[in-house]
């Protein structure tokens, strides 16, 4: 769309206005809200969900609303930014709290819902919050029904509509009817979708003439028109606006109406629904709108827009949460091309992997990590010099400070730290802006692989911060005895399933050279065997290879099985710096190798001297920082030579 009056082309496709809340969804399915024991947290509220949904599908989206000046408000701001939503219209309210919505899935037809919205931040939006200069950067605006329920929010939305119409942009209405947010039902009736109200209908009818696209369910079309039957309702809306009307019909898909409404309800562009299991209907409409806007604003046909909308709605209704379940464009296209053998899309591993990989919390194109997750090796050093093993934890804090000194706040730096000796080090780690933290779960030296502590790994992982990456070292050789291989494979598969279940990234470290010859295809064969079991780690950590052919085979294996893999990190063992430099150089022609995670080469000399009392804290930090800094410079220089 060209900008009005010969101005520059808009830099944003769509801005959504209205509700932005923190959703807390009960994790016990089939439970009353009274009996829910734990909740999953996510971004919620119709406009916020649409902003995220459209951003995932490739539109340049923004959100105009208010959030509180507290932790939940900052969560919304940070998550929207991670999703690629422009924050130019997001205001911080210094006096009000961010809204909450709390829900449980009682059955496939009952979804108890509580709105905590008394004097909340988003309902304090006012006309002065709508900046004309910011609106001038946008092609289209989405206004939502709930924000016409209060005079101040209504004024804000009507101003946005006027500005958008004046500059030749598009106005989209999501009717978004929640009776209790209009004061028509009690707090316990948050899931009530329809109560007739002449006052609400008159308000919504006054909005319709200024719209280019109107989207709603059958109940929402009734409230927007003031009619009691669907066909007269559509005709009333048409009499008030020439807008394209989209009627959402749940599992039956949708109907798109342009021009006159005939006496045949089906006389429109039919978008057929997808046969899926209903898991949670909340958020499905927001995903639907996201898909429709991706097509409509992207210049696709209305039939295509309807298909994309129905597919996006199918994803949402088959999963638990709202905005986190909206598909990315890659995921949507895969589904439309390949379909799914599962009515419950959340059980489709191929689709879920694309969803997982394309919605990761951050991009990490390169990674230089100081590995200090060693337990047995440092315990041996402490014993050798007669030091109290409890001092290992203090040494690991020094290692974090050394790594932070080298990173100096720059992206692409990380660490490996363990729970046994590294708990305090993790707290220190959190005080610095690192890009990545990996945590081991393997029992040191175990073969077959066993977990440190309880073998019920899934019960331990929910306690981890969401951005901590699981690391599992497995001494795995493709020529191992079948029984040993089966035991290791079963453990790795269980770990992979647990990682996906709790939403944590996984790094699998393979060391084969200690238990057999390392040929040009050894590691590639080992990886292929694990891929064949459906194990798709976010990262691989591999030992240096003897030939370019070995690295080429590794890269081809990853490309063939998982093009979404983050990449490979080189491990160091206790190799001297010269060997590491040669190993770095050998991977220069292998783009899938994204960095390294090296430990003993960097910290072992300082550890022995510090534990023996021959080196103070600052000297230990300086020594490790010097070694880690030199290694990072070698890595960067290797990549710079390749780029040149």
Number of C-alpha atoms within 10 A of each C-alpha: 13 13 17 14 8 7 10 11 14 19 13 19 24 30 31 27 30 28 28 29 31 21 22 21 23 24 17 16 17 16 17 17 20 8 11 18 10 11 15 13 16 19 25 26 21 27 26 26 31 32 31 34 32 31 24 26 21 15 23 20 27 30 28 31 28 31 31 23 17 15 11 18 22 15 16 22 21 13 15 22 14 16 20 18 25 22 16 13 19 20 20 20 20 12 13 19 24 29 26 20 21 19 24 26 25 18 15 13 11 14 21 20 21 20 19 16 17 12 13 22 26 29 26 21 28 19 17 11 18 21 16 13 9 13 24 23 17 23 25 28 28 27 29 23 26 22 25 22 18 15 14 16 23 24 18 25 27 17 19 26 23 13 20 21 17 12 17 16 24 22 25 24 23 23 23 20 23 20 22 21 19 17 10 16 16 12 14 12 17 20 19 17 14 17 16 16 14 14 13 21 19 14 17 20 18 12 21 24 15 20 22 18 21 25 25 23 20 18 21 24 29 24 28 29 27 22 19 13 13 17 17 17 21 24 17 19 23 21 13 16 20 18 22 18 25 26 24 27 17 21 17 14 22 26 21 21 23 16 12 13 20 13 10 8 12 13 14 19 15 18 25 18 20 19 14 16 18 21 20 23 22 21 26 28 28 30 33 31 31 29 31 28 28 26 22 17 16 13 12 14 11 21 18 17 25 30 24 26 29 30 27 31 32 30 29 30 28 21 23 24 27 28 25 21 25 33 32 24 22 15 24 22 14 15 18 12 9 9 13 17 9 13 15 18 24 18 14 13 13 14 21 17 16 19 20 21 18 18 18 16 13 12 12 15 12 20 22 27 28 30 28 28 22 19 17 12 13 22 17 14 19 21 13 12 14 11 18 12 16 11 14 22 18 17 24 25 23 23 32 29 22 24 28 23 18 19 23 12 13 11 16 18 26 24 26 25 28 22 16 14 24 25 16 14 22 20 12 17 23 11 11 16 15 20 21 20 22 24 23 23 23 19 18 18 12 13 16 17 24 22 18 15 12 11 14 12 18 17 11 13 19 15 8 13 9 13 16 17 22 25 26 25 24 24 19 25 23 20 14 14 9 10 10 14 20 13 14 20 20 14 18 22 17 15 24 22 15 20 20 16 12 15 17 21 21 24 24 24 23 20 20 21 17 10 13 13 11 16 14 18 17 21 26 20 17 20 23 19 15 18 18 11 12 15 22 23 24 21 21 24 23 22 18 22 21 13 12 15 13 19 24 18 17 27 19 15 18 22 13 11 16 18 15 16 16 21 23 28 25 24 24 23 15 15 16 12 16 9 13 23 15 13 20 22 18 17 23 19 13 15 14 24 24 22 26 26 23 25 24 20 20 27 26 17 13 23 23 20 16 21 24 16 12 11 16 12 16 11 15 23 22 19 19 28 25 17 18 25 19 15 22 21 12 18 21 16 14 18 19 11 10 12 8 5
